[in-house]
Structure formats: structure tokens, C-alpha cells
């Protein structure tokens, strides 16, 4: 074998070794930059989840060492009437708030998609509640708004209408929370607005030539083209509705008569009011399973109504 042939044989091996060394260095550099996130993921997220799972099998009150009690927390939960009340109330809240918020955000996104003077200002003002809606201050303001002597009842009295005791009546207290959720539709509106802007104009032109009305174009073109975004907002809205806490704690604290005892509020009460940390940990695992089941159901039904064709 001559020298030229040997060079051809040796050179690829050296190149492979060099590329392999460079690849290892690049991977080490990448993992080095990812180290803070990996540590946070392992210690704060995965570690907390594993510790929570451990606490579900214990009796723990934050002051003494956890005592292993097996599945007693779970058997006690399913015998707890307040647990079933919180499940029922939470599903009522989700069923009412999520569709209402989707419809409101979709309709408003359609309105603000028109190019008129000052539309950017209107969009910013409409989006603003989504930035502050979940805060304690906004919840306090909402509570005062629907107070017995608040602005809404005072306005109704001008017309001789004595409004209901919004927060003191089990029949209307949930409505206050649902309205607060709908008021925070800005994030979904922005997503829908971006989707509307991406719909090809020739689809509307073709439908207009065929004699389709505005309503028909909206039903046959806009909604199918926005179905992936509807799916996304539905999924995220459902998950966030299951985890609502601040608003209900500040506005109603679960009352009256447990009519607004949402699941996370009940979990908080067991953990930080009664110091039943093991019991609360078991409640959190059940909440995770409920959210996973609802999310899975949404994914299973998506293939019947979500359109990904352009």
C-alpha cells in the first residue's frame, strides 16, 4: 500500500476522533450552561414532587416527624364530605368559567382585529386586566365592587332594584368568581388575535364570491382555522381553572356555606390552617390525577374538531 493510500486510511480516523472530542466539549459546555436549570428542576421540582408523594403516606403536622400511616389519608379523603363538595364546586367553576372566557376572548379578538384608528390603545386596555386580575389587590377591589353597599348595588338602587347579596348568597357567590375569571381574558384574546391575522385572505374572498354571508364566513372559515388555538386556550384554561386560589381566598374564603369551596382552597385549609400536611399532600396527588384526566379527555376529543389544514 503506497503512502497516498495510507493517508486516505489514517485521515478519516483522525477526523472522527477530532469531531468526537469537539462533540464532547460542546455537550459539556451545554450541560454547564444548563446546570442552574437542572439543579432547580431536580431539587425544587422533582424533589418536591417526590417528597409530596412520600408525605401522602404519612401523618405530618410540620412540627413533629412524619409518621407512616400507609393509605389512611386516601381512605379518609374519600369519606370526607368537604372533599366531595370541593370536587363538585370546582367542576361547576370550570364548566362555567372556561367556556365563558373562551367565548368572550374570541369575540373581542374578532372586534379588535379590525384596523381602525387607536386600535392599539384599545387592545392594550383590554389586555390590562389579565396582568392584574389574579393579584390580591384586584381581588379585594372585586370583592368591594360586589359588596352589599358596593358600586353595583348602589347603581341598581337608582332604578329601584335592590340587588342580591352577591357574596352572601350561595346562589350568586359563584357568579362573582366566574365574572372575575372572564374579566381576565386578555391572554387568550391576544392568542386569538394573532391567529385571526394569520388566516389567508383568499379564503374570505372565495367565500364572498360564492355568496357567503359574514356569519357563514365566520363559522365556516374563522372558527375552523382557529380551532388549534381554541384547543390550546381550552386546555390551558381548564388547567388554570382547577388551580384558582388567590381570588377565592380573598373574595369569599370558600363561603357562604361552602358554595365556593374550590379544591385548591380546601387543600390550603388542610395544609396551613389545620396542619394536616400528609392529608393535603394526598389531596394534591388527586388534583394532579384530575387535571391529567381532564387534559387527556380534551386531547382525545381534539381529533374530532381541531383542524390543522391551512
C-alpha positions in Angstrom: 0.0 0.0 0.0 1.5 3.3 -1.0 1.8 6.4 1.2 -1.1 8.2 -0.5 -3.5 5.3 0.2 -2.3 5.1 3.9 -3.0 8.8 4.2 -6.5 8.2 3.0 -7.0 5.5 5.6 -5.5 7.3 8.5 -7.1 10.7 7.9 -10.7 9.7 8.4 -9.9 8.1 11.8 -8.2 11.3 13.0 -11.1 13.4 11.7 -13.5 11.2 13.6 -11.5 11.4 16.8 -11.3 15.2 16.5 -15.0 15.5 15.8 -15.8 13.2 18.7 -13.7 15.4 21.0 -15.4 18.6 19.8 -18.8 17.0 20.3 -17.9 16.0 23.9 -16.7 19.5 24.6 -19.8 21.1 23.1 -22.0 18.7 25.2 -20.1 19.6 28.4 -20.5 23.3 27.6 -24.2 22.8 27.0 -24.7 20.9 30.3 -22.6 23.6 32.1 -25.0 26.3 30.9 -28.0 24.1 31.8 -26.7 23.3 35.3 -28.7 26.0 37.1 -31.9 24.8 35.4 -31.1 21.2 36.0 -30.4 21.8 39.7 -33.6 23.8 40.0 -35.6 21.0 38.3 -34.1 18.2 40.4 -34.1 20.0 43.8 -37.1 22.3 43.6 -39.5 20.5 41.2 -38.7 16.7 41.0 -37.5 16.7 44.6 -40.6 18.4 45.9 -42.9 16.1 43.9 -41.2 13.0 45.4 -41.3 14.5 48.9 -45.0 15.2 48.4 -45.6 11.7 47.3 -43.9 10.4 50.4 -46.0 12.7 52.6 -49.2 11.2 51.2 -48.4 8.0 53.2 -47.7 9.9 56.5 -49.3 11.8 59.3 -47.3 15.1 59.3 -48.1 18.4 61.1 -45.0 20.4 60.3 -43.9 20.3 64.0 -43.2 16.6 64.5 -41.6 14.0 62.3 -43.8 12.3 59.7 -45.4 9.1 60.8 -46.0 6.4 58.2 -49.7 5.5 58.1 -50.0 3.8 54.7 -53.1 4.6 52.6 -55.1 6.1 55.6 -55.0 9.6 54.1 -56.7 8.4 50.9 -59.3 6.3 52.6 -60.1 9.3 54.8 -60.3 11.7 51.9 -63.0 9.6 50.1 -65.1 9.6 53.3 -64.7 13.4 53.7 -67.9 15.3 52.6 -66.0 18.5 52.2 -63.7 16.8 49.7 -66.7 15.8 47.5 -68.1 19.3 48.0 -64.9 20.9 46.7 -64.9 18.5 43.7 -68.4 19.5 42.8 -67.8 23.2 43.3 -64.6 23.1 41.3 -66.2 21.3 38.3 -69.0 23.9 38.4 -66.5 26.7 38.3 -64.5 25.1 35.5 -67.6 24.3 33.4 -68.9 27.9 33.8 -65.7 29.9 33.6 -63.7 28.2 30.9 -66.3 28.4 28.0 -67.4 31.9 29.1 -63.8 33.1 29.0 -63.1 31.5 25.6 -66.2 33.0 24.0 -65.5 36.4 25.4 -61.9 36.4 24.3 -62.8 35.1 20.8 -65.5 37.7 20.3 -63.4 40.6 21.5 -60.4 39.4 19.4 -62.6 39.4 16.4 -63.7 43.0 17.1 -60.2 44.4 17.8 -58.8 42.6 14.7 -60.3 45.5 12.6 -57.9 48.2 11.6 -59.3 51.4 13.0 -57.7 54.5 14.5 -56.4 53.9 18.0 -57.0 50.2 18.0 -53.6 49.6 19.6 -54.7 51.6 22.7 -57.9 49.6 22.9 -56.0 46.3 22.7 -53.7 47.4 25.5 -56.5 48.4 27.7 -58.4 45.2 27.1 -55.3 43.2 27.9 -54.5 45.1 31.1 -56.9 43.1 33.4 -55.1 39.8 32.6 -52.0 41.3 34.1 -53.6 42.3 37.4 -56.6 40.1 37.6 -55.0 37.4 39.7 -53.5 39.7 42.2 -54.6 40.3 45.8 -55.3 43.9 45.1 -57.6 43.2 42.2 -59.4 40.5 44.2 -60.0 43.0 47.0 -61.3 45.5 44.5 -63.6 42.9 43.0 -64.9 42.0 46.5 -65.7 45.6 47.3 -67.3 46.0 43.9 -69.9 43.3 44.7 -70.3 44.2 48.3 -73.7 44.8 49.7 -73.0 48.6 49.7 -70.7 48.5 46.7 -71.0 50.4 43.4 -73.0 47.7 41.6 -75.8 47.5 44.2 -75.8 51.3 44.6 -76.2 51.7 40.8 -79.1 49.2 40.8 -80.8 51.1 43.6 -81.0 54.2 41.4 -83.6 52.2 39.3 -85.4 50.8 42.3 -83.7 47.5 42.0 -82.4 46.0 45.2 -79.7 43.7 44.0 -78.9 40.4 45.6 -76.3 39.9 48.4 -73.8 38.8 45.9 -71.2 37.4 48.2 -73.5 36.3 50.9 -75.8 34.2 48.8 -74.8 30.7 47.7 -76.8 31.1 44.5 -74.8 34.2 43.4 -71.4 33.9 45.0 -70.0 31.6 42.3 -71.2 34.1 39.6 -68.8 36.7 41.1 -65.8 34.4 40.7 -66.8 33.4 37.2 -67.1 37.1 36.2 -63.7 37.8 37.6 -62.3 34.9 35.5 -64.0 36.2 32.4 -62.6 39.7 33.1 -59.1 38.3 32.7 -59.5 37.1 29.1 -56.7 39.3 27.7 -54.1 36.5 27.2 -56.5 34.3 25.2 -57.6 37.4 23.3 -54.0 38.1 22.2 -53.6 34.5 21.0 -56.8 34.5 19.1 -55.9 37.9 17.6 -52.6 36.6 16.3 -54.5 33.6 14.8 -57.0 35.8 13.0 -54.2 37.8 11.5 -52.7 34.6 10.0 -55.8 33.4 8.2 -55.3 33.7 4.4 -57.4 36.5 2.9 -58.1 34.5 -0.2 -60.3 32.2 1.8 -62.7 35.0 2.6 -62.5 36.3 -0.9 -63.5 33.0 -2.4 -66.4 32.6 0.1 -67.6 36.1 -0.7 -67.6 35.3 -4.4 -69.7 32.2 -3.6 -72.2 34.4 -1.8 -71.4 33.5 1.8 -72.6 36.0 4.4 -70.4 37.4 7.2 -71.8 34.9 9.7 -71.2 32.0 7.3 -67.6 33.1 6.7 -67.0 33.3 10.4 -68.5 29.8 11.1 -67.0 28.1 8.1 -63.6 29.8 7.9 -62.6 31.7 11.0 -63.6 29.1 13.6 -62.1 26.1 11.8 -58.9 28.0 11.2 -58.7 29.0 14.8 -59.5 25.5 16.2 -55.9 24.7 17.1 -55.8 27.9 19.2 -59.2 27.2 20.7 -57.8 23.8 21.7 -54.7 25.4 23.3 -56.7 28.0 25.2 -59.2 25.4 26.3 -56.5 23.1 27.6 -54.6 25.9 29.4 -57.8 27.5 30.7 -59.0 24.2 32.1 -55.7 23.5 33.9 -55.5 27.1 35.4 -59.2 27.0 36.5 -58.5 23.8 38.5 -55.7 25.7 40.3 -57.5 29.0 41.1 -56.7 30.1 44.7 -56.0 33.7 45.4 -59.3 35.1 44.1 -61.5 32.7 46.0 -59.4 33.1 49.2 -59.7 36.9 49.2 -63.2 37.3 47.9 -65.2 34.5 49.6 -62.9 32.3 51.5 -65.0 29.3 50.4 -68.3 30.7 51.7 -71.1 31.1 52.0 -72.0 27.5 53.1 -69.0 26.1 51.1 -70.6 27.2 47.9 -67.2 28.5 46.6 -65.0 25.9 48.3 -62.7 25.3 45.4 -60.4 22.4 45.5 -57.1 24.3 46.0 -58.6 26.4 48.7 -59.7 23.2 50.6 -56.2 21.8 50.1 -54.7 25.1 51.5 -57.0 24.9 54.5 -56.0 21.3 55.3 -52.3 22.2 55.0 -51.9 25.6 56.6 -54.9 26.1 58.8 -55.3 22.6 60.2 -51.7 21.5 59.6 -52.7 18.2 58.0 -49.8 18.2 55.6 -50.0 14.5 54.8 -53.7 14.8 54.1 -53.0 17.9 51.9 -50.3 16.0 50.0 -52.8 13.3 49.2 -55.2 15.9 48.0 -52.6 17.4 45.7 -51.9 14.0 44.2 -55.6 13.6 43.5 -55.7 17.0 42.0 -52.8 16.1 39.7 -54.8 13.0 38.6 -57.9 15.0 37.9 -56.1 17.5 35.8 -54.4 14.7 33.9 -57.7 13.0 33.2 -59.4 16.2 32.0 -56.4 17.1 29.9 -56.4 13.6 28.4 -60.1 13.9 27.6 -59.5 17.2 25.8 -56.7 15.6 23.8 -58.9 12.6 22.9 -61.7 14.7 21.6 -59.5 17.2 19.8 -59.2 14.9 16.7 -62.9 15.4 16.1 -63.0 19.1 16.0 -59.4 20.6 15.6 -58.5 21.4 12.1 -54.8 21.7 11.2 -55.3 22.2 7.4 -54.2 25.5 6.0 
